[in-house]
Amino acid sequence: MCRALLPALLILLCYSLPATAIELSVFAASSLTEAMTDVAKHYELQHPDVQIRLNFAGSQTLAMQIEQGAPAELFISASRPVMSRLQERDLVANVQPLLGNRLAVATRSDLQPPLNSLRDLTRPELLLVIGNPQVPIGAYTRKLFTNLTASPAFGSALVTQIKKNIVSEEGRVKAIIAKLLLGEADVGIVYQSDLTNSKLLSIAVPEKLNPRAIYQLAKTTETNHHSEQFYAFLRSSEATEIFRRFGFLPGSEL
């Protein structure tokens, strides 16, 4: 009798199995790693037939991959010039500001004596790590240096001394964080949203001198119905609250 029921049970089991998930490929700046991972999980819970494939790297690297034909439906860039380049080549469309960020000067919590102000960045033998000029965090860091140079409260002499302490220029903001956590650096210039680790402290940067990073969201030529829905979700109030928890400014406040 059990054998007689077996074929019917197998048929029912086959019908109950979920269909193959629809995969969406989303390229996003590496500074969005934790936030976008959480956003994607929330979306997938609401849409069990969709699986978000996230590719994180520097915006410049991701743009080059798109130019070389890498499959991606959506792209979130921390660099406006990078996004503009893709627009000029008709590789992206519907570009919208999605998020904002600020720079932060992060230090190890066990650093002795501790750093209390930007002026402390001139301390002899301090190990400072920044981004290289080809990636957004490096470009924004240099904008900060320019702003400090032009400020009467700081000036060019102080900035020159700070630059003497630079020991490494990284291609990703996550690499800067890693060096701090491993004790290979004393201080690094990162994004405000990166200060989620209890082992890191931060030094205040004057609001007027702190460049605002703008993250732009775009559709690519690979866009379909499902990626259109995720594009809309990224701009929803639900996603906005998730991004805010990770230290980002929502697009409505830019």
C-alpha positions as CSV (number, residue, x, y, z in Angstrom):
1,M,0.0,0.0,0.0
2,C,2.9,2.3,0.8
3,R,4.4,1.6,-2.5
4,A,1.1,2.5,-4.2
5,L,1.2,5.9,-2.5
6,L,4.8,6.7,-3.4
7,P,4.2,8.0,-7.0
8,A,1.5,10.3,-5.8
9,L,3.7,11.6,-3.0
10,L,6.5,12.3,-5.4
11,I,4.1,14.2,-7.7
12,L,2.9,16.4,-4.8
13,L,6.5,17.0,-3.7
14,C,7.5,18.2,-7.2
15,Y,4.6,20.6,-7.3
16,S,5.5,22.0,-3.9
17,L,9.2,22.7,-4.8
18,P,9.8,26.4,-5.5
19,A,10.5,27.5,-9.0
20,T,14.0,28.5,-10.0
21,A,14.7,31.9,-8.4
22,I,15.1,34.9,-10.7
23,E,18.6,36.3,-10.3
24,L,19.2,40.1,-10.3
25,S,22.8,41.3,-10.6
26,V,23.4,44.5,-8.7
27,F,26.8,46.3,-8.8
28,A,27.4,48.6,-5.8
29,A,30.2,50.6,-4.3
30,S,32.2,48.7,-1.6
31,S,31.2,51.1,1.1
32,L,27.6,49.9,0.7
33,T,28.5,46.3,1.5
34,E,26.7,45.9,4.8
35,A,23.8,48.1,4.1
36,M,23.0,46.6,0.6
37,T,23.4,43.1,2.0
38,D,20.7,43.9,4.5
39,V,18.5,45.6,2.0
40,A,18.7,42.6,-0.3
41,K,17.8,40.2,2.5
42,H,14.7,42.3,3.3
43,Y,13.7,42.3,-0.4
44,E,14.2,38.6,-0.9
45,L,12.0,37.8,2.1
46,Q,9.2,39.7,0.4
47,H,10.0,38.2,-3.0
48,P,11.0,34.6,-2.5
49,D,11.2,34.1,-6.2
50,V,14.0,36.7,-6.6
51,Q,17.6,36.3,-5.6
52,I,19.8,39.4,-5.5
53,R,23.4,38.9,-6.7
54,L,25.5,41.7,-5.2
55,N,28.9,42.6,-6.7
56,F,30.9,45.0,-4.5
57,A,34.1,46.8,-5.5
58,G,35.3,50.3,-6.1
59,S,33.0,52.3,-8.3
60,Q,35.8,52.8,-10.9
61,T,36.3,49.0,-11.0
62,L,32.6,48.3,-11.3
63,A,32.2,50.8,-14.1
64,M,35.1,49.1,-16.1
65,Q,33.4,45.8,-15.7
66,I,30.1,47.2,-17.1
67,E,32.0,48.8,-20.0
68,Q,33.5,45.4,-20.7
69,G,30.1,43.7,-20.8
70,A,29.7,42.3,-17.3
71,P,26.0,41.5,-16.7
72,A,24.4,43.9,-14.3
73,E,20.9,45.2,-14.1
74,L,21.5,48.0,-11.6
75,F,24.5,50.1,-10.6
76,I,25.1,52.2,-7.5
77,S,28.2,54.4,-7.8
78,A,29.9,56.5,-5.1
79,S,31.4,58.6,-7.9
80,R,29.4,61.0,-10.0
81,P,32.2,61.3,-12.7
82,V,32.2,57.5,-13.1
83,M,28.4,57.4,-13.5
84,S,28.6,60.3,-16.0
85,R,31.1,58.4,-18.1
86,L,28.7,55.4,-18.4
87,Q,25.9,57.8,-19.2
88,E,27.9,59.3,-22.1
89,R,28.4,55.8,-23.5
90,D,24.7,55.0,-23.1
91,L,25.4,52.1,-20.7
92,V,23.1,53.4,-17.9
93,A,19.9,55.3,-17.7
94,N,17.4,56.7,-15.1
95,V,20.3,58.0,-13.0
96,Q,19.0,59.3,-9.6
97,P,20.7,60.4,-6.4
98,L,20.1,57.6,-3.9
99,L,22.2,58.3,-0.8
100,G,24.6,60.6,0.8
101,N,27.6,60.1,3.0
102,R,30.3,62.1,4.9
103,L,34.0,61.5,5.5
104,A,35.2,60.4,8.9
105,V,38.7,60.3,10.3
106,A,38.8,56.9,12.0
107,T,41.3,55.8,14.6
108,R,42.0,52.6,16.6
109,S,40.4,52.7,20.0
110,D,43.6,51.4,21.6
111,L,45.8,54.1,20.1
112,Q,47.9,55.9,22.8
113,P,47.9,58.7,23.2
114,P,44.5,59.1,21.5
115,L,43.8,61.5,18.7
116,N,41.5,64.3,19.7
117,S,41.5,66.7,16.7
118,L,42.5,67.0,13.1
119,R,45.6,68.8,14.2
120,D,46.7,65.6,15.9
121,L,47.1,64.1,12.5
122,T,50.5,65.9,12.3
123,R,51.9,63.8,15.1
124,P,55.3,62.4,14.1
125,E,55.4,58.7,13.0
126,L,51.6,58.5,12.9
127,L,50.5,55.8,10.3
128,L,47.8,57.4,8.1
129,V,46.0,55.4,5.4
130,I,43.8,57.0,2.7
131,G,42.2,56.0,-0.6
132,N,44.1,56.3,-3.9
133,P,43.0,59.2,-6.2
134,Q,41.3,56.8,-8.7
135,V,38.6,55.7,-6.2
136,P,35.8,57.8,-4.7
137,I,37.1,57.7,-1.1
138,G,40.5,58.9,-2.3
139,A,39.0,61.7,-4.4
140,Y,36.8,62.9,-1.5
141,T,39.8,62.8,0.8
142,R,41.8,65.1,-1.5
143,K,38.8,67.4,-1.6
144,L,38.9,67.5,2.2
145,F,42.6,68.3,2.1
146,T,41.8,71.2,-0.3
147,N,39.1,72.5,2.0
148,L,41.5,72.3,5.0
149,T,44.2,74.1,3.0
150,A,41.8,77.0,2.2
151,S,40.5,77.3,5.8
152,P,42.1,79.9,8.0
153,A,41.7,77.6,10.9
154,F,44.0,75.0,9.4
155,G,46.0,76.1,6.3
156,S,48.5,74.6,3.9
157,A,51.3,74.0,6.4
158,L,49.2,71.8,8.6
159,V,47.9,69.8,5.5
160,T,51.5,69.3,4.3
161,Q,52.4,67.8,7.7
162,I,49.4,65.5,7.6
163,K,50.3,64.3,4.2
164,K,53.8,63.3,5.4
165,N,52.2,60.7,7.6
166,I,50.5,58.9,4.7
167,V,51.9,55.4,4.6
168,S,49.5,53.7,2.2
169,E,46.9,54.6,-0.5
170,E,44.3,51.9,-0.9
171,G,41.9,51.0,-3.8
172,R,38.9,50.3,-1.5
173,V,37.6,51.9,1.6
174,K,37.3,48.4,3.2
175,A,41.0,47.9,2.8
176,I,41.6,51.1,4.9
177,I,39.2,49.7,7.6
178,A,41.1,46.3,7.5
179,K,44.5,48.0,8.1
180,L,43.1,49.8,11.1
181,L,41.5,46.7,12.6
182,L,44.7,44.7,12.0
183,G,46.8,47.4,13.7
184,E,48.7,48.1,10.5
185,A,47.6,51.8,10.6
186,D,46.8,54.3,13.3
187,V,44.3,56.4,11.5
188,G,42.4,56.3,8.2
189,I,40.0,58.6,6.3
190,V,36.9,56.6,5.5
191,Y,33.1,57.2,5.2
192,Q,30.9,58.0,8.2
193,S,28.9,54.8,7.4
194,D,32.1,52.8,8.0
195,L,32.2,53.6,11.7
196,T,30.1,50.6,12.8
197,N,33.0,48.8,14.5
198,S,33.4,49.2,18.2
199,K,37.2,49.0,17.8
200,L,37.2,52.3,15.9
201,L,36.8,55.9,17.2
202,S,36.5,59.0,15.1
203,I,37.7,62.6,15.1
204,A,35.2,65.4,14.3
205,V,35.5,67.0,10.9
206,P,34.0,70.5,10.6
207,E,30.7,70.3,8.7
208,K,31.6,73.1,6.3
209,L,34.8,71.4,5.3
210,N,33.5,67.9,5.0
211,P,32.8,66.9,1.4
212,R,29.4,65.1,0.9
213,A,29.6,61.9,-1.1
214,I,26.6,61.3,-3.4
215,Y,25.7,57.8,-4.3
216,Q,23.8,57.5,-7.6
217,L,21.5,54.7,-8.7
218,A,21.1,53.7,-12.3
219,K,19.5,51.1,-14.5
220,T,21.7,49.4,-17.2
221,T,20.7,48.0,-20.6
222,E,20.1,44.7,-18.9
223,T,17.1,46.0,-16.9
224,N,14.0,44.0,-16.8
225,H,10.6,43.9,-15.0
226,H,12.1,42.4,-11.8
227,S,15.0,44.9,-11.6
228,E,12.6,47.7,-12.2
229,Q,10.8,46.6,-9.0
230,F,14.0,46.4,-7.0
231,Y,15.0,49.8,-8.4
232,A,11.8,51.2,-6.9
233,F,12.4,49.3,-3.6
234,L,15.8,50.9,-3.2
235,R,14.1,54.3,-3.2
236,S,11.3,53.3,-0.9
237,S,10.8,54.4,2.7
238,E,11.6,50.8,3.9
239,A,15.0,50.7,2.2
240,T,15.7,54.3,3.3
241,E,15.3,53.4,7.0
242,I,17.8,50.5,6.5
243,F,20.3,52.8,4.8
244,R,19.9,55.3,7.6
245,R,20.7,52.7,10.3
246,F,24.0,52.1,8.5
247,G,24.8,55.8,8.7
248,F,23.8,57.0,5.2
249,L,21.7,60.1,4.4
250,P,18.6,59.4,2.3
251,G,18.2,60.9,-1.1
252,S,15.5,63.2,0.1
253,E,18.0,65.0,2.4
254,L,20.7,65.6,-0.2
